[in-house]
């Protein structure tokens, strides 16, 4: 039986999971599952079709029949397509973020999404980012990463990211929004956010993105999931792999 390699990257909002995922995806030319985009797309469907979370929960199986979500790299950009519509920007809106967090608490919805997420597992490999990738969706993954950073640091980064996109937001308001989403992620009854027992925990607070990437790739090499090849790094213009450290 062909075993397709998987790297899972879990962690709280704004910790840099998707940036790490995209960088590894580009380097290894593996497929990407951005599971948060699935919850966000469902939130978008609710908003546009004017249905509430309860109605979504009741009709989730039916909705998923025609739910065609894809992640594509085009002109160096990571694009989320729902059917053939580019929804990359619209699903980042605050109201979508907020609603997706409530949708993610619903057991019927999470259960209905189990197979949908596993269907992204295709050759040559998959990098899956979310909250329960290592614990629930791909428990057999050989390489599991749990990224962490303080709420303050994540708020700072998100504020900067929004600023680059031309949005000015109040730090305190953003801090409280992320805090609320964290609470829902950590405390929900089904699939709460937590590191898998066999995950490598990387605290990204005081190290650069390059170090986070290096630590992840070094770990994947130690687990024999990828072959040590320094040419691998040329695409991103970064140096050789350094020693990772557990935190
Ligand atoms: O990672 P994100 O911010 O795009 O996720 C959007 C919401 O979906 C967030 O509130 C957490 C939730 N989520 C989840 O519960 N499980 C996942 N595997 C991914 C995201």
Boltz pocket constraint, residues with backbone or C-beta under 6 A from the ligand:
constraints:
  - pocket:
      binder: B
      contacts: [[A, 13], [A, 14], [A, 35], [A, 36], [A, 37], [A, 39], [A, 40], [A, 97], [A, 100], [A, 101], [A, 102], [A, 104], [A, 105], [A, 129], [A, 130], [A, 131], [A, 132], [A, 133], [A, 181], [A, 185], [A, 191]]
      max_distance: 6.0
